[in-house]
Amino acid sequence: MGIFKKINRGLKKTRDSMSGAIDSMLYGKQEIDDQFYEELEEVLVMGDAGVNTASEVVEKLRERVRAGNLRTPEKVKNAIKEIVAEMLSGGEEMSLLTMPSVILVIGVNGVGKTTTIGKLAALYKSEGKKVILGAADTFRAAAIEQLQEWADRAGVDMIKHREGADPAAVIFDTISAGKSRDADVIICDTAGRLHNKKNLMDELAKIYRVIDRELPYSDREVLLVLDATTGQNAVNQAKEFLNVAEITGIILTKLDGTARGGVVLNIKNDLKVPVKFVGVGEGIGDLQPFNSRAFAEGLFEAEPDDGENSDENEEQSE
């Protein structure tokens, strides 16, 4: 199943809620008036797009409807899709040109961080890259064992120490192994203890120093994992992490399980942080690189066979 189709299916709940309401408004009116714009803004806010972003979408739409004399529902809907796609575009590409490159993954417990790392490893391995994992979340019970299970499932190497070990030491050994084994990508799990920001900041600073010393010219990404089902709470988490870490991108998990997919707009437009990947299912192949065009289309238009589950069943059995 292609990226457009997977993202489209992952957005089904959001589309049913958001696009269904917008269609009712569009096709139930004789003209695009102030009431329509007010109702559209409300629908976007209810879909967790954020107040500022919803207002910006509406203002841009007003300008395009006026400038293009858009009168039919189809033209107005296409204008909304274009605006959403433009607002979401930019920065979604991963910068991993050096060998090895480093990805640090952070996020609070329960957002699907460990699962996401396993899927990320499988994705890069499927592209022919040699991947090695570093189990540097050494304080959460069972984190190391869970990551080992995903490393085995993805078929990649993993470096680990005992529970409670120094995370920076794990990173050091992972980088050493990555260099000696000619790894393309080093993916490191890290702790996300937001309740103790000082410890988290100190830990990340120590990890950065190790990377700077051992791989001074390497490309690196710092990805924050957020749970889409939490809506505005995910945005609040992102704000907190931005205060303590140099986040280069977001991985939004469980997009298929929520009607709050509009939170992607909130994150990108209000926080100015690009979404790099989205999780659209339970299968190991269901972590998808973010595509602004596919997302905008998926918000408003179902694929012709949307609702069919033949491919979904195959994914679940992996």
MINUVO-682371 format. One record per residue (C-alpha): x, y, z; residue number from 1. Coordinates in steps of 0.1 Angstrom, whole numbers, plus 2048, in hexadecimal, padded with zeros to 3 digits. Each point is the difference from the previous one (the first is absolute). Layout:
residues N
+-----+-----+-----+-----+
|  c1 |  c2 |  c3 | num |
+-----+-----+-----+-----+
|   X |   Y |   Z | NUM |
...
+-----+-----+-----+-----+
This chain:
residues 318
+-----+-----+-----+-----+
|  c1 |  c2 |  c3 | num |
+-----+-----+-----+-----+
| 800 | 800 | 800 |   1 |
| 80F | 822 | 7F6 |   2 |
| 806 | 81D | 817 |   3 |
| 7E2 | 814 | 7F3 |   4 |
| 7E9 | 7E3 | 807 |   5 |
| 80E | 7F8 | 822 |   6 |
| 7FE | 824 | 80C |   7 |
| 7DD | 803 | 7F1 |   8 |
| 7F4 | 7E2 | 813 |   9 |
| 811 | 80C | 820 |  10 |
| 7ED | 821 | 7FD |  11 |
| 7DE | 7EF | 7FD |  12 |
| 7F3 | 80A | 823 |  13 |
| 80C | 823 | 7FC |  14 |
| 7F2 | 802 | 7DD |  15 |
| 7DE | 7F3 | 80A |  16 |
| 7FE | 81A | 81B |  17 |
| 810 | 81F | 7F1 |  18 |
| 7FA | 7FC | 7DB |  19 |
| 7DC | 7F3 | 805 |  20 |
| 7F8 | 81F | 813 |  21 |
| 810 | 817 | 7E6 |  22 |
| 7EE | 7EE | 7E4 |  23 |
| 7DE | 805 | 811 |  24 |
| 808 | 825 | 803 |  25 |
| 80C | 804 | 7DC |  26 |
| 7E5 | 7EC | 7EF |  27 |
| 7E4 | 80D | 816 |  28 |
| 806 | 825 | 7F7 |  29 |
| 7F6 | 816 | 7E3 |  30 |
| 81F | 816 | 805 |  31 |
| 820 | 802 | 814 |  32 |
| 7F8 | 81A | 81B |  33 |
| 80D | 80A | 822 |  34 |
| 7EC | 7E5 | 811 |  35 |
| 812 | 7E6 | 7EC |  36 |
| 822 | 80E | 809 |  37 |
| 7F7 | 800 | 825 |  38 |
| 7F3 | 7DD | 7FF |  39 |
| 820 | 7F4 | 7ED |  40 |
| 816 | 810 | 81A |  41 |
| 7EC | 7EE | 81B |  42 |
| 804 | 7DE | 7EE |  43 |
| 825 | 805 | 7FD |  44 |
| 804 | 809 | 825 |  45 |
| 7EB | 7E2 | 80A |  46 |
| 818 | 7EA | 7EB |  47 |
| 81D | 80D | 815 |  48 |
| 80F | 816 | 7E5 |  49 |
| 804 | 81C | 81A |  50 |
| 7EF | 822 | 802 |  51 |
| 81C | 813 | 7EF |  52 |
| 804 | 7E7 | 7E4 |  53 |
| 7DA | 7FD | 7FA |  54 |
| 7FE | 826 | 7FE |  55 |
| 81C | 801 | 7E7 |  56 |
| 7F1 | 7E6 | 7EA |  57 |
| 7DF | 813 | 7FF |  58 |
| 811 | 821 | 7F8 |  59 |
| 814 | 7F0 | 7E4 |  60 |
| 7E0 | 7F0 | 7F3 |  61 |
| 7ED | 821 | 800 |  62 |
| 81C | 810 | 7EB |  63 |
| 800 | 7E3 | 7E7 |  64 |
| 7DA | 7FF | 7FD |  65 |
| 7FF | 825 | 7FA |  66 |
| 81E | 801 | 7E8 |  67 |
| 7F5 | 7E2 | 7EC |  68 |
| 7DB | 807 | 802 |  69 |
| 7FC | 7DC | 80C |  70 |
| 7DB | 7F7 | 802 |  71 |
| 7FC | 7DA | 7FD |  72 |
| 805 | 7E9 | 81E |  73 |
| 81A | 7EC | 7ED |  74 |
| 816 | 81F | 7F9 |  75 |
| 7FD | 80C | 824 |  76 |
| 809 | 7DD | 80D |  77 |
| 81E | 7FE | 7E9 |  78 |
| 80B | 822 | 80C |  79 |
| 7FF | 7F3 | 824 |  80 |
| 815 | 7E2 | 7F7 |  81 |
| 81A | 816 | 7EF |  82 |
| 802 | 817 | 81E |  83 |
| 805 | 7E2 | 818 |  84 |
| 81A | 7F0 | 7E9 |  85 |
| 813 | 821 | 7FE |  86 |
| 800 | 806 | 825 |  87 |
| 80C | 7DC | 807 |  88 |
| 81C | 800 | 7E6 |  89 |
| 824 | 805 | 808 |  90 |
| 819 | 7EF | 817 |  91 |
| 7F1 | 7DE | 7FF |  92 |
| 81E | 7F0 | 7EE |  93 |
| 81A | 7EF | 816 |  94 |
| 824 | 80C | 7FE |  95 |
| 814 | 7E0 | 802 |  96 |
| 81C | 803 | 7E6 |  97 |
| 81E | 7F7 | 815 |  98 |
| 80B | 7DD | 808 |  99 |
| 7F7 | 7FA | 81B | 100 |
| 7E4 | 819 | 808 | 101 |
| 7F0 | 802 | 822 | 102 |
| 7DB | 801 | 80A | 103 |
| 7F8 | 807 | 825 | 104 |
| 7DC | 7F7 | 809 | 105 |
| 7EF | 80F | 81E | 106 |
| 7DD | 800 | 80F | 107 |
| 7ED | 7F9 | 820 | 108 |
| 7F5 | 7DD | 809 | 109 |
| 7E1 | 7F3 | 7EF | 110 |
| 803 | 813 | 7DF | 111 |
| 80E | 7E2 | 7ED | 112 |
| 824 | 80A | 800 | 113 |
| 80F | 7DD | 802 | 114 |
| 7E9 | 7F3 | 7E5 | 115 |
| 807 | 81E | 7EA | 116 |
| 826 | 7FA | 802 | 117 |
| 7FB | 7DC | 7F5 | 118 |
| 7EA | 80B | 7E3 | 119 |
| 819 | 81B | 7F7 | 120 |
| 81C | 7E6 | 800 | 121 |
| 7EC | 7E9 | 7EA | 122 |
| 7F9 | 81C | 7E8 | 123 |
| 824 | 809 | 7FB | 124 |
| 80B | 7DC | 7FD | 125 |
| 7E6 | 7FB | 7E5 | 126 |
| 811 | 81C | 7ED | 127 |
| 821 | 7EC | 801 | 128 |
| 810 | 813 | 81D | 129 |
| 813 | 7F0 | 81C | 130 |
| 7F0 | 80B | 821 | 131 |
| 80B | 7FC | 824 | 132 |
| 7EC | 809 | 81F | 133 |
| 80B | 80E | 821 | 134 |
| 7EB | 7F8 | 81F | 135 |
| 808 | 820 | 813 | 136 |
| 7DE | 803 | 812 | 137 |
| 810 | 7ED | 81D | 138 |
| 7E9 | 80B | 81C | 139 |
| 7DE | 7F5 | 7F4 | 140 |
| 7F8 | 7DC | 80B | 141 |
| 800 | 7E8 | 7E3 | 142 |
| 809 | 81B | 7E6 | 143 |
| 820 | 7ED | 7F7 | 144 |
| 7EE | 7DE | 7FC | 145 |
| 7E4 | 810 | 7EB | 146 |
| 819 | 811 | 7E9 | 147 |
| 813 | 7DF | 7FC | 148 |
| 7E0 | 7EF | 7F5 | 149 |
| 7FB | 81B | 7E5 | 150 |
| 825 | 7FD | 7F6 | 151 |
| 7FC | 7DB | 7FB | 152 |
| 7DF | 805 | 7ED | 153 |
| 810 | 81A | 7E9 | 154 |
| 81F | 7EB | 7FC | 155 |
| 819 | 81B | 80C | 156 |
| 81C | 801 | 81A | 157 |
| 7FC | 810 | 822 | 158 |
| 818 | 80C | 81A | 159 |
| 7F4 | 7FF | 825 | 160 |
| 80D | 802 | 823 | 161 |
| 7F0 | 7F6 | 821 | 162 |
| 7E1 | 812 | 80D | 163 |
| 80A | 821 | 811 | 164 |
| 820 | 804 | 7ED | 165 |
| 80D | 821 | 7F4 | 166 |
| 7ED | 809 | 7DF | 167 |
| 81E | 813 | 7F2 | 168 |
| 815 | 7E1 | 804 | 169 |
| 7E7 | 7EC | 7EC | 170 |
| 801 | 81A | 7E5 | 171 |
| 826 | 7FF | 800 | 172 |
| 800 | 7DA | 7FB | 173 |
| 7E5 | 802 | 7E6 | 174 |
| 814 | 819 | 7EC | 175 |
| 81F | 7EB | 803 | 176 |
| 7ED | 7E2 | 7F4 | 177 |
| 7F0 | 814 | 7E4 | 178 |
| 822 | 80C | 7F3 | 179 |
| 811 | 7DE | 802 | 180 |
| 7E2 | 7EE | 7EF | 181 |
| 7FC | 81B | 7E5 | 182 |
| 7DD | 809 | 80A | 183 |
| 7ED | 819 | 7EB | 184 |
| 7E8 | 80B | 81C | 185 |
| 803 | 7FF | 826 | 186 |
| 7DF | 803 | 812 | 187 |
| 801 | 807 | 825 | 188 |
| 7E4 | 7FD | 819 | 189 |
| 802 | 81A | 81B | 190 |
| 7EC | 808 | 81F | 191 |
| 7E3 | 818 | 801 | 192 |
| 7FC | 809 | 825 | 193 |
| 7EF | 821 | 7FD | 194 |
| 7F7 | 800 | 824 | 195 |
| 824 | 806 | 807 | 196 |
| 80C | 819 | 7E6 | 197 |
| 822 | 807 | 810 | 198 |
| 80A | 7DB | 7FE | 199 |
| 7F3 | 7FD | 7DC | 200 |
| 813 | 81F | 7F5 | 201 |
| 820 | 7F4 | 811 | 202 |
| 7FC | 7DD | 7F1 | 203 |
| 7FA | 80D | 7DD | 204 |
| 81D | 819 | 803 | 205 |
| 817 | 7E4 | 809 | 206 |
| 7F4 | 7EB | 7E2 | 207 |
| 805 | 81D | 7E9 | 208 |
| 824 | 804 | 80C | 209 |
| 807 | 7DB | 7F9 | 210 |
| 7F2 | 803 | 7DD | 211 |
| 813 | 821 | 7FA | 212 |
| 820 | 7EF | 80B | 213 |
| 7FC | 7DF | 7EF | 214 |
| 7EE | 80B | 7E0 | 215 |
| 807 | 825 | 7FD | 216 |
| 7F5 | 803 | 7DC | 217 |
| 7E3 | 7E8 | 800 | 218 |
| 7DD | 809 | 7F5 | 219 |
| 7E8 | 7FC | 81D | 220 |
| 7DB | 802 | 806 | 221 |
| 7EE | 804 | 822 | 222 |
| 7DD | 7F3 | 7FC | 223 |
| 7E5 | 804 | 81A | 224 |
| 7E5 | 7E5 | 801 | 225 |
| 7DD | 80C | 807 | 226 |
| 7DF | 7ED | 803 | 227 |
| 7E6 | 80F | 7E8 | 228 |
| 7E3 | 7F3 | 814 | 229 |
| 808 | 819 | 81C | 230 |
| 7FA | 81E | 7E9 | 231 |
| 808 | 821 | 811 | 232 |
| 813 | 7EE | 81C | 233 |
| 819 | 7F4 | 7E5 | 234 |
| 805 | 825 | 7F6 | 235 |
| 806 | 808 | 825 | 236 |
| 81A | 7E4 | 803 | 237 |
| 812 | 80D | 7E1 | 238 |
| 802 | 823 | 810 | 239 |
| 80F | 7F1 | 81F | 240 |
| 81A | 7EC | 7ED | 241 |
| 809 | 81D | 7EA | 242 |
| 80B | 812 | 820 | 243 |
| 819 | 7E5 | 808 | 244 |
| 80B | 7F0 | 7DF | 245 |
| 809 | 80A | 7DD | 246 |
| 7E3 | 7EF | 7EE | 247 |
| 805 | 7FD | 7DB | 248 |
| 7DF | 7ED | 7F9 | 249 |
| 7E1 | 7EE | 80D | 250 |
| 7F5 | 7DC | 7FC | 251 |
| 7DA | 800 | 805 | 252 |
| 7F4 | 7DD | 80A | 253 |
| 7DD | 7F0 | 801 | 254 |
| 7F2 | 818 | 7E6 | 255 |
| 7E9 | 7E4 | 7F4 | 256 |
| 7F0 | 7FE | 823 | 257 |
| 7F4 | 824 | 803 | 258 |
| 7EA | 81B | 7F1 | 259 |
| 819 | 81A | 80B | 260 |
| 817 | 7FE | 7E2 | 261 |
| 7FE | 826 | 7FD | 262 |
| 81A | 801 | 81B | 263 |
| 81A | 7FC | 7E4 | 264 |
| 7F6 | 824 | 7F5 | 265 |
| 804 | 80D | 823 | 266 |
| 822 | 7F1 | 805 | 267 |
| 80E | 80C | 7DE | 268 |
| 7F0 | 822 | 7FE | 269 |
| 800 | 80B | 824 | 270 |
| 81F | 7EF | 80E | 271 |
| 814 | 803 | 7DF | 272 |
| 80C | 7DB | 804 | 273 |
| 7FC | 7EA | 7E1 | 274 |
| 7EF | 7DE | 803 | 275 |
| 818 | 7E6 | 7F2 | 276 |
| 7ED | 7E0 | 804 | 277 |
| 7DC | 7F4 | 808 | 278 |
| 7F5 | 7DF | 80F | 279 |
| 7E1 | 7F4 | 7ED | 280 |
| 7FC | 7DC | 80E | 281 |
| 80E | 7E4 | 815 | 282 |
| 814 | 7EF | 7E5 | 283 |
| 826 | 803 | 7FF | 284 |
| 7FC | 811 | 7DE | 285 |
| 7E7 | 819 | 80C | 286 |
| 818 | 81C | 809 | 287 |
| 7FF | 817 | 7E2 | 288 |
| 816 | 81E | 7F6 | 289 |
| 7EA | 81F | 802 | 290 |
| 7F3 | 80E | 7DF | 291 |
| 7EE | 821 | 802 | 292 |
| 7ED | 7FA | 7DF | 293 |
| 7F5 | 7DD | 80B | 294 |
| 7F5 | 80D | 821 | 295 |
| 7EB | 81D | 7F2 | 296 |
| 7F0 | 7E8 | 7E7 | 297 |
| 7F9 | 7E7 | 81B | 298 |
| 7EF | 819 | 816 | 299 |
| 7E6 | 807 | 7E6 | 300 |
| 7FE | 7E4 | 7E7 | 301 |
| 7FD | 7DB | 805 | 302 |
| 812 | 7E8 | 7E9 | 303 |
| 7E8 | 7ED | 7E9 | 304 |
| 803 | 7E0 | 814 | 305 |
| 802 | 811 | 822 | 306 |
| 7F0 | 7E9 | 81A | 307 |
| 80C | 7E0 | 7F0 | 308 |
| 816 | 7EC | 818 | 309 |
| 813 | 7E6 | 7EA | 310 |
| 821 | 813 | 803 | 311 |
| 7F9 | 809 | 824 | 312 |
| 7FD | 7DB | 80A | 313 |
| 821 | 7F9 | 7EF | 314 |
| 811 | 81B | 814 | 315 |
| 7F1 | 7F4 | 821 | 316 |
| 80E | 7DD | 7FA | 317 |
| 824 | 80C | 7FD | 318 |
+-----+-----+-----+-----+
